Amino acid sequence: MRRNKLDAFGKHPWKAEVTEGDAGVASTTITGWFTEVYEPVYTPEP
């Protein structure tokens, strides 16, 4: 997983890695990463 652009809050890019099949890695982590990384849903601050 990798994100190279700033998020909606202007925070710096980050990088995280997981390997499919590693202990503690849910299958949804692999299959749903694109939605979570590139299409995040933010709740506006009050």
Beta strands, then each sheet from edge to edge (+ up, - down):
strand 1: 2-3
strand 2: 14-15
sheet 1: 1+ 2-
end
